[in-house]
Amino acid sequence: MARGTRERRDATHERAADAEDMNVHRILSLGSSRPDRIILRGANARCSPTGRHMQEPALLADPRELADRVAGWPASAVLALDTEFMRERTFHPLLCLVQLAVAGKILLVDPLAIPGLPALAAPLVDPGRVKILHAARQDLEALLPVTGQPLAAVFDTQIAAGLLGFPAQIGYGELVRRLLGIELHKGHTRTDWTRRPLSREQLIYAAEDVAHLPALAELLDERLAAAGRRGWLDEEAAALTDPALYRADPEQAWRRLRGLERLDPQGRAVARTLAGWREERALARNLPRGWILADAALLELARLRPQTRVALAELEALPRGTIERQGDALLAAIAAAAIREDDLDSNGAGRPDAAQQQQLKVLQQRLAGIATELDIAPEVLATRRELAAIVRGTHDLPVLAGWRRSVVGEALLAAL
């Protein structure tokens, strides 16, 4: 995890007193009666890489040594887990480092030296072995080449914190500071993790990213149970490990776009077609979407819908090189775009009329009130796009399913 890129400003919360002296590694295991539920059990040794119990970090690059280490893990041992990856030049993330805290020890594994990390595949997908991560989604995606499927039994400390009133995107370092009173090392957020050797400072930074995860999970789990919100996290964990979440689907690529509401139906049809075209090429060439066609250029094409290369050349957002390489394909995609129901009214696409705007304000006010009552960030409960979709009559939404429906969804529907 690039710590600096995941952290956000958060509101004031209590720190746990004397956290530095706490037993920070608790054994988490799956309850026998609820196979989807993570339950707290027991205690284990601390694994902080700093202070009196400092463990000198080293990079494990030998596949046999890794296999031996994994074979020695207790069957019920929780895995505190993080990754470092690069994807600035690729569509798929390139896994560069895997950090683990297991049974009180920290392990830094080099996937560039051990292709595929075969020894880690089984424990990572074992539903009986809990994995603790912070902001897990990108890590789970980066680990797909190792596991072939999303990890099972995930405890995401960022999601757990969000359910307790912390900002939805609170960073690991800030959460450690708030809950444990520990200041982590700064820097290395822009490290090129593909370069070798990694410095001692880089390894310490990487080790810290898992050292405190067990302590966070323990505290958050206790608070969730006390608040009666443990089941909420179970549902969030199930959604996080849904394989569909990580499947690149050109047909659904348009849903990533922002600004569709500023387009007319034909423009949204073009945007949908171009987004699918871009996704296919990015996947095939393993290049970032923006390298194929930037969002700004895609939306400008959808708005103006040029029909010739001369017209393409007049677009400010479209680089000349893109026109030379992809001009004919872009024109063909624009010409082939046909309006369908999604383009007329889909998840809030298109500008709401005056009556819908008023309804949207009512829903926003109701959401804010419920969020205040629960002491939880409104965006944890529902997004503005979901509210706009409700106004348009769409009900296949996260806010109207699972725990959110009873907590906030029914109240939103009743407010219309």
N, C-alpha and C positions, 0 to 999 in steps of 0.2 A: 504494500500500500504506500503510495506517495502521500505521507502524512499531511503535508501542507495543502495538498489539493483536495483533501476530503474534509478539512476542518471548517466549521462555520462559527460565527459568534453565537454565544448562547446566553440565556437568562441566568440569574443568580440562583444557585441551589446549594444546599448544605453539603459540606465535606464530611466524609466519614472520619470520626476522631481516631487518632492513633493508628491510622491506616497502614503506616510503614511497618508496624509490628504485627500486623494481622497475618493469620494463615491465609495465603493468597491462592493456594492451589486446592480447589475442591474437586472431588470426583463427582462428575455428573453422569447419570446413566438413565436409560429409558425405562419408564415404568412398565411393568408387565401387563397392567390392565389397560393402558393407553399407549400403544406402540408409537403414536405420533407425539407423545408428550415427554419433555425433558424434565427430569426430577433430580433435585439436589440430594447428594448423599456424601457423607464422610468428609475427611480433610486430608491434605497431603502437604508436601514440603513446598516452600516458596521457590520461585525460579527467577527472581529478578537478576539481571546481569550487572547491576550496579550495587555499590555499597559493600557491606561486610561480606556478603555472600556472593560476591562477583564471580561469574563464570567467564573465563577468557573465551571470547568467541572465535570459532574456527569454521572454515568452510569445508563441508564434507563433499568430496568429489569422487569417492570410490564406491562403485555399485555393490561390491561385496560387503563393505563396511556398513553401508546403508541397510542392506538386507539383514545383517546381523543385529543392527540396532533395532530395527522394526520387530524382529523376532523376539527380542527381549522385552518388548512393551507388555505391561500387564493387560490382561484381556479386557478389563473394564476401564482402562485409563482414558481419560478425556484427551483430545488433541486440541490445544490452542494453536491456531493456524493463521498464517498471513502469506502473501506472495508479493514479489516485486516483478513487474512485467513492463514491457515496452510495446507500444502500438502506434507510435507516431508515424511510422512508415508502412504499416500493414493494416489489413482489415481485422485479422485475428490477432489477439495479444500473443506476444512472444514471452513465454515464461522464463524468467531469469534467475529467480531465487525463491525458495520455499523455506519459510521459517516455522518451526514447530516448538511448542513447549509441551513436553510429555513427562509425566511422573516426576516433576520437579526439575527436569533438565531441558535445556534449550538446544535445538538442533537446527543448523543452517545448511540447507542442501542445495547443491549446484546442479540444476537441471540442464545446464549447457554442457556439463561434463558427464551427466548420467541421462542420456536421452530417454524420454518416456517415463522415467522414475517408476519402473515396474513394481518395486517393493512397496511403494506407497499406495498403489491402486486399491488393494483390498481393504486396508484400514480406512481409507478415505470414504469409501462407499458403504462401509459396514453400518447398518442402521442401529446396531447396538452400541456403537462407539460415538459419543457426542463430539462434535466439532464446534469450537468457539471461534468466531471471527468478528471483525468489526467492518461494517459496510461490505457485506460478503458478496454481493452480486458480481462485481467485476472479478473478484478472486475465484469464484466458482466457474466463471467463464474461462478464466486463464487456465484452470486446472482440467478443463474438459479433455484435452489431449491425453492427460494422464489417466483419468477415470472413465472416460467414455460416456459419462452421465453426470448430472449434478450430484453433489454430495448429499448424503442423507443425514438426518438428525443434526441440524445446524442451529446453534444459538447465536444470533446476530446481536451484538451488544449495542450497535447503533439503533436498530429497530426497537430493542427492548427499552433503551433510554427514551426514544421518541414516544413510546406508550406511557411513559411516566412523567411527561411534561418537559423533557429536554427538547431543544430544537430538533426538528426532523433530521437534519443533516449534521448533527454535532460530530466533530472529529474525535478520533481516538485520543490524541494528546490532551484535548480540552476535557474529555470525559475522565481521563486518568487524573487530571489536576483537580477536577471538581469532586470526584468521589474518593480518591485515594490521597489527595494532597501531595502528589508527586509531580515534579516538573521534568518532562522528558527533554532529551537533547534535541536541539533544533538543527536544521540544515539537512542536506542530502535529499531534499524533496525533488530536486532536478537531476539526480544522479543518473548517469548512463549505466544501468545495471548489467549491460552486456559486456562491459569492459572487465578484464581481469589483469592483475589481481585486484580484488576489492580491499580497500584499506581497513585497518582495525576500526577506525571511526565509523566507516560505513557498516561494518559488521555489528558494532555495538548498536547503531541506529536501527538496523534490521532486527536485532535480537529484542530490543525494547518493544517492538511492535507486537510481540506475542507475550512478553514477560508478565504483563499485568492483565491480560485477558481473563485468566481464571478468577482473579479477585473481582474484576468488574462483573463477570457473570454471576458470581456468588451474591454480590450486593444487589444487582438488578433483579435477580431471581427472587430474592427475599422481598424486595419492594413490590414486585409484580404480584406475588402471592398475597401480600398484605392488602394491596389495592383491589384484589379480585380480578386482575387483568392477565393472569397467567395463561388463560385460554386464548386470549387475543394473540399472544406471541406464538402459540402453537399453530394458529391459523396462518399467521404471517410466515412462519417457517415452512409450512407446507407449500405456500405459494412460491416461496423463494427457491424451492427445489423442484419446481415444475419444469420438465424439459422444454416445454414450449416457450418458456421465457428466454431461452438461449438459442432458439432456432432462428436463423436468418431466413426470413420469408419475403421474397420480392413482392408478393401480393399485399403484404401488410406494411411494407416499408414506408408508405406515405404517412402512416400514423406518427412517425417520428418528427414530421415537419411542423414548424411553428409559422403561423401567418396564413394558414388556409382560409381563415375567416375573412381575409381581405380579398379573396378571389370569388369570381362568379362561378356557377356550376361548371361551365365549360373549362374555366381555369383550374378548378379542382380536379376535373377529369384529366387534364394535361399533367398537373402536378403528380397525381397518382401514377400515371403511366411513366413519367420520367423518373419518379422515385423507384419504381420497379426495375426499369431499365438500368438505372445507376447501381442498384443493389446487385443485380446479376453480374455486372461487369466488375464491381468491387470484389465480390466473392470469387469470381473466376481468376482474377489477377492478384488477389490478396493485397489490395491497396485500400487506403482509407477512402471512404465515400467522397469526401471533399476533394480528393485528388482526381476523381472521375468528373464530378460536377458539384460545385459548391452550392449550398442551400440558397444563397442569395441569387445565384444565376438560375437555379431551377425555378424559383418563384417568379423571377423576371420573365423567363420563358413562358411560364404558365399564364402570366398576366397579359403579355403582349402577343404571344402565339405567332411568331414570325413564320413565314412560309418559304423564304428563300435564304440563300447564303448571304446575300447582300443585306437582308434584314437582320440576320444573325450578327453580322459585323457591327451593326449599329447599337447593340446592347452593351451597356457599360460594364455589367457584371460578368460578361462572358469573355474569357481570355482568347486571344487570337489562336493560340495553340490548340485550344479545345475545339474551336471552329474547324481548324485544318484537319484534326484527327477524327472528330466525332460529328461534324456538321451534318452530314447526310443522315446519320442515325438519329440525331436530335430532331431533324425535320420530319423524319418518318414517324417517330414516336408522337410528335405533336399532331401530325395528320391522323394517326390511328386512334387517338384518344376519343373515347365515346362516353357520354354522360351515363352514369348509373345511379341507383338510389343513394349509394354512399356519398356521391358528390352533391346531391340535393340536400341531404340532412343527415349528417353522421357525427355523433359525439360532439356536437356544438360547432361544427364547421359552418361558416357563413355568419354574417353579422345578425344578431338578434334584432327584432323590431322593437318598437317603443314599449309595447306591452310585455314582451319577453325580457327586456332590460329591467323593467320594474320588478318582475317576478324574480329575476336573478338577484337584484338587490335584497329582496325579502329573504331569499335563501342564504345569501351571504351573511345577513344579520342573524338569521337563526343559527347558522353554523358557528358564527363567532360566539354567540351566547352559550351554546352547548360546549364549545371548546373551553370557554372560561370556567364553566361549571366543573368540567373534568380536569382543569389545569393541564391542558394538552394543546399542542400547536394545531391550529385549524387544518393545515395541510396534511397532517397525519390522518385526519378523519376523511377529508374530501378535497379534491382539487377544483379550481375554478372551471376547468373544462368539464368535469363531472356535473357541476351545478348547471352549467349551460346545457348539457345534454339532458338533464332532468327536465329543464324548462321545455325542451323540444319533445319530450315524451319518451326518451330513451331510458330503459330500465335495466339493461344488461351492463351494470356498472359495479365496480368494487364497493362503492359506498352503499349500494343497495343489496349487498350480499354479506353473509357471514356475520361476525360480531358487529360490523359497522351498521348493518341494517337496523338492529335493535337499539343500538346506542345513539345513532344519529339519522340513519336513512328514513325511518318511519316518520320522524319529526319533520324532516325536510319535505316529504311528500304531503304531509298534513298541512304544511305552511302554504302550499300552492292554492 
